Amino acid sequence: MRNKLALKTALITGLLALGITGCGSVQEGTPATKEPATNAEQPKKALTLDEITNLAKQEGQVVSVGMPDGWANWKDTWNDLKTKYGLSHTDTDLSSSEEIAKFEAEKDNPTADIGDVGIAFGPIAVEKGLTQPYKTTHWDDIPDWAKDDQGHWLVGYQGTIAVLTDKKLVPNPPKTWDELLKGDYKVIVDDVAKSNQAQMTVLAAAMSHGGNEGNVQPGLEYFAELAKQGRLASMDVRPTNLEKGEVPVALLWDFTALGYRDKIDPNRFEVTILKEGSVVSGYTTIINKYAPHPHAAMLAREYILSDEGQINLARGYARPIRSNVKLPDDVTKKLISPEQYQNVKPISDYKVWDKTAKQLPQLWQEQVLVHVK
């Protein structure tokens, strides 16, 4: 199960809130059709956005998995879809792997329409034949790394490994990986054997020191040095131990760190993307190939990528994937400035990263934990 966001969960100018009931049509090749979603044949006719909207209204509901109200502020998006289009909503909160397993197990009697999974799980769902493609009208606004060529998966919001600093304990928060290495305080990293966030943290350190998803050795060497100094600690960071002053500096997803900061004390904690660089990843919607309400799922994805949908996500500290959305001032103030993201990099090959990630726990044990004091 996911951690409900007071945790999980910056950018600039674009189209007016998506005329979902009017302008635009589905891009050519987008398999939105009048045939039932369970029809595995290729569509004979692409539907316009107006047609998708009308069919979604007739379906009257959208059923999601892994998209609860408290995560990334999904609540506002579901409320908007209800208000604007009359779509009722229910969700079952599942992990990415559990979402895919549910799609697969319910092929003959499907209940779910759309899910939100980590980007590494998008291709897995496609390989299993569990998705149907849909390119939104904002397709061209999405970076190439953040979408499947056919529209089977599409990132809605992104996360970058950042540093959360308790300024009561560390008056001068580190701004670079070098400053972090030269400090005199404990650095908290989640359990690399169990946590995707912790594994991405190792990758972030590797990328900032010349490595990549196939070569995390620079990251392992970095944390080995911290361990030799007696400054590396593993802990599941939560508001409770942050409030108690048990976490001087922690490496976390930016949306998680920002959520903790504002939940406890925005003046006490600082969230920073280290200057040399970091890794950026994202969460992507997948539409169930067997969705009972396929057009409602398409309309939901359309709205998630609209200006309003992207702003909703940003209110939950999830950085929008579209860089041409103008965020309200009150939302911008909650996020890290865009300039800090200049040196972040995405994973270019998730198959390579998957192989590396499976090896990381053992490498971490052999090269880093052996030095922990």
TINU-840662 format. One record per residue (C-alpha): x negated, y negated, z negated; residue number from 1; residue in one letter. Coordinates in nm, 4 decimals, always signed. Layout:
BEGIN
X,Y,Z,NUM,A .
...
***
This chain:
BEGIN
+0.0000,+0.0000,+0.0000,1,M .
-0.1052,-0.3564,+0.0553,2,R .
-0.1605,-0.6146,-0.2143,3,N .
+0.1377,-0.8496,-0.2069,4,K .
+0.0072,-1.1889,-0.1021,5,L .
-0.0281,-1.4383,-0.3534,6,A .
-0.3464,-1.3241,-0.1659,7,L .
-0.3481,-1.1744,+0.1868,8,K .
-0.3254,-1.4369,+0.3837,9,T .
-0.6577,-2.4032,+1.0700,10,A .
-0.5988,-2.5030,+1.3628,11,L .
-0.4727,-2.7760,+1.6313,12,I .
-0.2036,-2.9184,+1.9205,13,T .
+0.0323,-2.7371,+2.1457,14,G .
+0.3749,-2.6498,+2.2722,15,L .
+0.6936,-2.7590,+2.1043,16,L .
+0.8387,-2.4921,+1.8738,17,A .
+0.9204,-2.2422,+2.1451,18,L .
+1.2488,-2.2783,+2.3267,19,G .
+1.3380,-1.9189,+2.2638,20,I .
+1.6884,-1.9751,+2.3939,21,T .
+1.5795,-2.1392,+2.7144,22,G .
+1.2538,-2.2125,+2.8910,23,C .
+1.0072,-1.9693,+3.0231,24,G .
+1.0179,-1.6130,+3.1391,25,S .
+0.8284,-1.3031,+3.0462,26,V .
+0.5016,-1.2825,+3.2351,27,Q .
+0.4945,-1.0539,+3.5352,28,E .
+0.3993,-0.7043,+3.4338,29,G .
+0.5434,-0.7410,+3.0834,30,T .
+0.7408,-0.4208,+3.0242,31,P .
+1.0492,-0.5792,+2.8709,32,A .
+1.3362,-0.4118,+3.0486,33,T .
+1.7041,-0.3465,+3.0279,34,K .
+1.6320,+0.0243,+2.9881,35,E .
+1.6361,+0.1713,+2.6352,36,P .
+1.3033,+0.1509,+2.4519,37,A .
+1.2888,+0.5279,+2.4396,38,T .
+1.2702,+0.5440,+2.8181,39,N .
+0.9050,+0.6211,+2.8850,40,A .
+0.9277,+0.5250,+3.2533,41,E .
+0.7793,+0.1999,+3.3746,42,Q .
+1.0319,-0.0846,+3.3896,43,P .
+1.1990,-0.1743,+3.7156,44,K .
+1.2627,-0.5332,+3.6230,45,K .
+1.0975,-0.7715,+3.3798,46,A .
+1.3371,-0.9651,+3.1615,47,L .
+1.3331,-1.3372,+3.1125,48,T .
+1.2955,-1.4772,+2.7639,49,L .
+1.6604,-1.5824,+2.7724,50,D .
+1.7631,-1.2250,+2.8481,51,E .
+1.5435,-1.0862,+2.5710,52,I .
+1.6926,-1.3389,+2.3299,53,T .
+2.0492,-1.2500,+2.4218,54,N .
+1.9810,-0.8771,+2.3923,55,L .
+1.8083,-0.9324,+2.0571,56,A .
+2.1141,-1.1181,+1.9303,57,K .
+2.3302,-0.8248,+2.0352,58,Q .
+2.1007,-0.5867,+1.8443,59,E .
+2.1419,-0.8144,+1.5452,60,G .
+1.8544,-0.6947,+1.3316,61,Q .
+1.4833,-0.6235,+1.3207,62,V .
+1.3221,-0.3601,+1.1001,63,V .
+0.9553,-0.4075,+1.0153,64,S .
+0.6849,-0.2158,+0.8315,65,V .
+0.3916,-0.3748,+0.6508,66,G .
+0.5398,-0.7251,+0.6818,67,M .
+0.6856,-0.8007,+0.3362,68,P .
+0.8054,-1.1465,+0.2356,69,D .
+0.5101,-1.2152,+0.0079,70,G .
+0.2363,-1.1302,+0.2571,71,W .
+0.1112,-1.4120,+0.4825,72,A .
+0.4398,-1.5939,+0.4181,73,N .
+0.6397,-1.3565,+0.6386,74,W .
+0.9420,-1.4689,+0.4373,75,K .
+0.9744,-1.7961,+0.6304,76,D .
+0.9544,-1.6207,+0.9665,77,T .
+1.2253,-1.3699,+0.8763,78,W .
+1.4428,-1.6534,+0.7443,79,N .
+1.3912,-1.8486,+1.0679,80,D .
+1.4860,-1.5489,+1.2819,81,L .
+1.8022,-1.5110,+1.0764,82,K .
+1.8925,-1.8796,+1.0972,83,T .
+1.8085,-1.9320,+1.4643,84,K .
+1.9100,-1.5987,+1.6152,85,Y .
+2.1226,-1.4176,+1.3597,86,G .
+1.8713,-1.1355,+1.3098,87,L .
+1.8917,-0.9649,+0.9728,88,S .
+1.5703,-0.8091,+0.8457,89,H .
+1.4418,-0.5275,+0.6282,90,T .
+1.0826,-0.4195,+0.5599,91,D .
+0.9009,-0.1232,+0.4136,92,T .
+0.5594,-0.2258,+0.2822,93,D .
+0.3029,+0.0217,+0.4177,94,L .
-0.0678,+0.0276,+0.4928,95,S .
-0.1829,+0.0190,+0.8554,96,S .
-0.2384,+0.3944,+0.8737,97,S .
+0.0972,+0.4613,+0.7071,98,E .
+0.2746,+0.2400,+0.9614,99,E .
+0.1325,+0.4385,+1.2522,100,I .
+0.2157,+0.7661,+1.0800,101,A .
+0.5755,+0.6495,+1.0355,102,K .
+0.6093,+0.5571,+1.4042,103,F .
+0.4771,+0.9011,+1.4975,104,E .
+0.6853,+1.1000,+1.2499,105,A .
+1.0098,+0.9299,+1.3483,106,E .
+0.9883,+0.9629,+1.7270,107,K .
+1.3155,+1.1558,+1.7442,108,D .
+1.4949,+0.9435,+1.4871,109,N .
+1.3214,+0.6038,+1.4758,110,P .
+1.3986,+0.3417,+1.2131,111,T .
+1.1187,+0.0840,+1.2525,112,A .
+1.0841,-0.1743,+1.5298,113,D .
+0.7619,-0.3617,+1.4615,114,I .
+0.4551,-0.3371,+1.2394,115,G .
+0.1581,-0.5470,+1.1337,116,D .
-0.1725,-0.3563,+1.1295,117,V .
-0.5407,-0.4349,+1.1059,118,G .
-0.6874,-0.4912,+1.4503,119,I .
-0.8852,-0.1660,+1.4390,120,A .
-0.5569,+0.0240,+1.4143,121,F .
-0.4026,-0.1325,+1.7258,122,G .
-0.5976,+0.0841,+1.9719,123,P .
-0.5263,+0.3914,+1.7582,124,I .
-0.1519,+0.3331,+1.7916,125,A .
-0.1926,+0.2893,+2.1678,126,V .
-0.3956,+0.6088,+2.2033,127,E .
-0.1211,+0.7964,+2.0230,128,K .
+0.1346,+0.6616,+2.2695,129,G .
+0.3378,+0.4902,+1.9985,130,L .
+0.3569,+0.1336,+2.1314,131,T .
+0.5322,-0.0600,+2.4020,132,Q .
+0.3630,-0.3651,+2.5543,133,P .
+0.4999,-0.7171,+2.5442,134,Y .
+0.3065,-1.0303,+2.6373,135,K .
+0.4510,-1.3429,+2.4814,136,T .
+0.4774,-1.6782,+2.6570,137,T .
+0.1683,-1.7830,+2.4571,138,H .
-0.0428,-1.5022,+2.6019,139,W .
-0.3052,-1.7316,+2.7515,140,D .
-0.3580,-1.9043,+2.4161,141,D .
-0.4844,-1.5832,+2.2557,142,I .
-0.8614,-1.5108,+2.2663,143,P .
-0.9561,-1.2029,+2.4666,144,D .
-1.0930,-1.0251,+2.1588,145,W .
-0.7554,-1.0616,+1.9868,146,A .
-0.5292,-0.8824,+2.2363,147,K .
-0.4864,-0.5637,+2.4323,148,D .
-0.5047,-0.6195,+2.8088,149,D .
-0.1560,-0.4774,+2.8571,150,Q .
-0.0014,-0.6428,+2.5526,151,G .
+0.0323,-0.3303,+2.3398,152,H .
-0.1161,-0.5150,+2.0419,153,W .
-0.1625,-0.8856,+1.9812,154,L .
-0.3281,-1.0605,+1.6854,155,V .
-0.1041,-1.3101,+1.5089,156,G .
-0.3437,-1.4305,+1.2414,157,Y .
-0.7077,-1.3882,+1.1560,158,Q .
-0.9346,-1.3526,+0.8548,159,G .
-1.3007,-1.4309,+0.7950,160,T .
-1.5229,-1.3166,+0.5101,161,I .
-1.5771,-1.6168,+0.2821,162,A .
-1.7292,-1.7009,-0.0559,163,V .
-1.5107,-1.7854,-0.3551,164,L .
-1.7037,-1.9772,-0.6234,165,T .
-1.5963,-2.0555,-0.9793,166,D .
-1.7432,-2.4049,-1.0239,167,K .
-1.7201,-2.3744,-1.4010,168,K .
-1.9854,-2.1056,-1.3785,169,L .
-2.1683,-2.2171,-1.0626,170,V .
-2.1605,-2.5996,-1.0337,171,P .
-2.3339,-2.5944,-0.6937,172,N .
-2.1454,-2.3408,-0.4781,173,P .
-2.3610,-2.1678,-0.2147,174,P .
-2.3133,-2.2946,+0.1393,175,K .
-2.5471,-2.0508,+0.3143,176,T .
-2.6437,-1.6853,+0.2856,177,W .
-2.9938,-1.8018,+0.1921,178,D .
-2.8614,-2.0126,-0.0971,179,E .
-2.6523,-1.7178,-0.2131,180,L .
-2.9624,-1.4973,-0.2163,181,L .
-3.1624,-1.7506,-0.4185,182,K .
-2.9002,-1.8130,-0.6867,183,G .
-2.9077,-1.7044,-1.0512,184,D .
-2.5505,-1.5758,-1.0830,185,Y .
-2.3709,-1.2483,-1.0238,186,K .
-2.2306,-1.1837,-0.6756,187,V .
-1.9171,-0.9691,-0.6675,188,I .
-1.8424,-0.7343,-0.3778,189,V .
-1.5556,-0.4858,-0.3666,190,D .
-1.6194,-0.1090,-0.3515,191,D .
-1.7823,-0.0366,-0.0138,192,V .
-1.6742,+0.3273,-0.0374,193,A .
-1.3060,+0.2327,-0.0451,194,K .
-1.2540,-0.1248,+0.0706,195,S .
-1.2301,-0.2506,+0.4291,196,N .
-1.2928,-0.5991,+0.2905,197,Q .
-1.6208,-0.4841,+0.1339,198,A .
-1.7322,-0.3080,+0.4517,199,Q .
-1.6576,-0.6222,+0.6507,200,M .
-1.8651,-0.8150,+0.3964,201,T .
-2.1668,-0.5977,+0.4770,202,V .
-2.1005,-0.6550,+0.8462,203,L .
-2.0747,-1.0317,+0.7897,204,A .
-2.4159,-1.0343,+0.6232,205,A .
-2.5550,-0.8196,+0.9040,206,A .
-2.4164,-1.0443,+1.1781,207,M .
-2.5559,-1.3549,+1.0119,208,S .
-2.9005,-1.1939,+1.0099,209,H .
-2.9117,-1.0624,+1.3662,210,G .
-2.7130,-0.7406,+1.3318,211,G .
-2.3809,-0.6284,+1.4758,212,N .
-2.1165,-0.3587,+1.4363,213,E .
-2.3636,-0.0947,+1.5507,214,G .
-2.6517,-0.2240,+1.3378,215,N .
-2.5647,-0.3149,+0.9791,216,V .
-2.9191,-0.2631,+0.8509,217,Q .
-2.9785,-0.6388,+0.8016,218,P .
-2.6691,-0.6503,+0.5830,219,G .
-2.7770,-0.3502,+0.3769,220,L .
-3.1202,-0.5053,+0.3264,221,E .
-2.9610,-0.8318,+0.2170,222,Y .
-2.7486,-0.6698,-0.0524,223,F .
-3.0356,-0.4424,-0.1556,224,A .
-3.2322,-0.7562,-0.2373,225,E .
-2.9428,-0.8902,-0.4454,226,L .
-2.9296,-0.5559,-0.6261,227,A .
-3.3036,-0.5640,-0.6979,228,K .
-3.2536,-0.9045,-0.8576,229,Q .
-2.9893,-0.7545,-1.0843,230,G .
-2.7271,-0.9870,-0.9378,231,R .
-2.4976,-0.7514,-0.7446,232,L .
-2.1794,-0.6219,-0.9062,233,A .
-1.8745,-0.4339,-0.7831,234,S .
-1.5315,-0.5360,-0.9043,235,M .
-1.1744,-0.5473,-0.7790,236,D .
-1.1265,-0.9247,-0.7879,237,V .
-0.7880,-1.0301,-0.9222,238,R .
-0.6418,-1.3530,-1.0662,239,P .
-0.6729,-1.2064,-1.4157,240,T .
-1.0509,-1.1619,-1.4079,241,N .
-1.0947,-1.4875,-1.2198,242,L .
-0.9046,-1.6767,-1.4879,243,E .
-1.1174,-1.5139,-1.7585,244,K .
-1.4352,-1.6383,-1.5917,245,G .
-1.5627,-1.2905,-1.5072,246,E .
-1.6279,-1.3703,-1.1389,247,V .
-1.8933,-1.6382,-1.0706,248,P .
-1.9085,-1.5764,-0.6949,249,V .
-1.7151,-1.3250,-0.4856,250,A .
-1.7125,-1.2316,-0.1181,251,L .
-1.3522,-1.2007,+0.0025,252,L .
-1.1287,-1.2601,+0.3025,253,W .
-1.0689,-1.6338,+0.3354,254,D .
-0.6899,-1.5977,+0.3072,255,F .
-0.7263,-1.3938,-0.0108,256,T .
-0.9737,-1.6380,-0.1628,257,A .
-0.7582,-1.9394,-0.0764,258,L .
-0.4537,-1.7762,-0.2291,259,G .
-0.6412,-1.7046,-0.5525,260,Y .
-0.7809,-2.0577,-0.5615,261,R .
-0.4421,-2.2236,-0.5401,262,D .
-0.2757,-1.9726,-0.7726,263,K .
-0.5226,-2.0425,-1.0530,264,I .
-0.6766,-2.3891,-1.0108,265,D .
-0.7662,-2.5586,-0.6789,266,P .
-1.0124,-2.7855,-0.8591,267,N .
-1.1941,-2.5026,-1.0323,268,R .
-1.2598,-2.2810,-0.7297,269,F .
-1.4219,-2.3518,-0.3942,270,E .
-1.3871,-2.1385,-0.0811,271,V .
-1.6606,-2.1575,+0.1826,272,T .
-1.7616,-1.9885,+0.5071,273,I .
-2.1389,-1.9470,+0.4865,274,L .
-2.3190,-2.1564,+0.7435,275,K .
-2.5236,-1.8881,+0.9217,276,E .
-2.2074,-1.7037,+1.0151,277,G .
-1.9571,-1.4352,+0.9231,278,S .
-1.7218,-1.1834,+1.0817,279,V .
-1.3698,-1.2661,+1.1952,280,V .
-1.1016,-1.0029,+1.2288,281,S .
-0.7247,-1.0088,+1.2470,282,G .
-0.3885,-0.8448,+1.1989,283,Y .
-0.1891,-0.7485,+1.5027,284,T .
+0.1743,-0.6740,+1.5714,285,T .
+0.2606,-0.3419,+1.7310,286,I .
+0.6063,-0.2766,+1.8736,287,I .
+0.7315,+0.0766,+1.8267,288,N .
+0.7737,+0.2549,+2.1608,289,K .
+1.0861,+0.4146,+2.0159,290,Y .
+1.2185,+0.0999,+1.8462,291,A .
+1.5946,+0.1063,+1.7857,292,P .
+1.5984,-0.2731,+1.8276,293,H .
+1.3266,-0.3309,+2.0902,294,P .
+1.4367,-0.6754,+2.2056,295,H .
+1.4595,-0.8013,+1.8489,296,A .
+1.1011,-0.6796,+1.8043,297,A .
+0.9932,-0.8667,+2.1175,298,M .
+1.1688,-1.1804,+1.9989,299,L .
+0.9993,-1.1464,+1.6598,300,A .
+0.6564,-1.1255,+1.8250,301,R .
+0.7482,-1.4220,+2.0446,302,E .
+0.8398,-1.6262,+1.7389,303,Y .
+0.5295,-1.5215,+1.5433,304,I .
+0.3152,-1.6664,+1.8227,305,L .
+0.5227,-1.9853,+1.8522,306,S .
+0.4135,-2.3088,+1.6853,307,D .
+0.6655,-2.2562,+1.4071,308,E .
+0.5621,-1.8948,+1.3533,309,G .
+0.1929,-1.9812,+1.3423,310,Q .
+0.2609,-2.2596,+1.0928,311,I .
+0.4576,-2.0171,+0.8759,312,N .
+0.1557,-1.7861,+0.8639,313,L .
-0.0766,-2.0753,+0.7814,314,A .
+0.1442,-2.1648,+0.4853,315,R .
+0.0522,-1.8178,+0.3572,316,G .
-0.3225,-1.8965,+0.4043,317,Y .
-0.3432,-1.6787,+0.7157,318,A .
-0.5397,-1.8689,+0.9805,319,R .
-0.3394,-1.8850,+1.3056,320,P .
-0.4778,-1.7082,+1.6086,321,I .
-0.3711,-1.9936,+1.8368,322,R .
-0.6142,-2.2841,+1.8155,323,S .
-0.3798,-2.5260,+1.9945,324,N .
-0.1164,-2.5367,+1.7219,325,V .
-0.0971,-2.8659,+1.5338,326,K .
-0.0608,-2.7816,+1.1680,327,L .
+0.1186,-3.0212,+0.9314,328,P .
-0.1134,-3.2170,+0.7037,329,D .
+0.0057,-3.0363,+0.3919,330,D .
-0.0845,-2.7020,+0.5526,331,V .
-0.4209,-2.8196,+0.6872,332,T .
-0.5217,-2.9330,+0.3404,333,K .
-0.4716,-2.5780,+0.2092,334,K .
-0.7103,-2.4227,+0.4621,335,L .
-1.0841,-2.4311,+0.5256,336,I .
-1.1905,-2.6905,+0.7826,337,S .
-1.2232,-2.5533,+1.1393,338,P .
-1.5862,-2.6715,+1.1548,339,E .
-1.6892,-2.4054,+0.9051,340,Q .
-1.5848,-2.1321,+1.1486,341,Y .
-1.8245,-2.2321,+1.4270,342,Q .
-2.0634,-1.9410,+1.3728,343,N .
-1.8168,-1.6620,+1.2984,344,V .
-1.8078,-1.3681,+1.5379,345,K .
-1.5521,-1.0984,+1.6151,346,P .
-1.6291,-0.7295,+1.6427,347,I .
-1.6841,-0.6549,+2.0104,348,S .
-1.6478,-0.2766,+2.0001,349,D .
-1.4156,-0.1252,+1.7409,350,Y .
-1.5056,+0.2295,+1.8342,351,K .
-1.8655,+0.1555,+1.7420,352,V .
-1.7543,-0.0165,+1.4222,353,W .
-1.5332,+0.2764,+1.3273,354,D .
-1.8325,+0.5082,+1.3495,355,K .
-2.0486,+0.2673,+1.1490,356,T .
-1.7822,+0.2122,+0.8830,357,A .
-1.7591,+0.5868,+0.8207,358,K .
-2.1337,+0.5961,+0.7536,359,Q .
-2.1414,+0.2848,+0.5365,360,L .
-2.0496,+0.4397,+0.1988,361,P .
-2.3452,+0.6779,+0.2138,362,Q .
-2.5824,+0.4094,+0.3442,363,L .
-2.4657,+0.1738,+0.0702,364,W .
-2.5296,+0.4399,-0.1930,365,Q .
-2.8741,+0.5276,-0.0583,366,E .
-3.0028,+0.1794,+0.0181,367,Q .
-2.8185,-0.0599,-0.2156,368,V .
-2.6688,+0.1048,-0.5223,369,L .
-2.9966,+0.2777,-0.6070,370,V .
-3.1306,-0.0698,-0.6920,371,H .
-2.8388,-0.1872,-0.9037,372,V .
-2.9588,-0.2720,-1.2537,373,K .
***
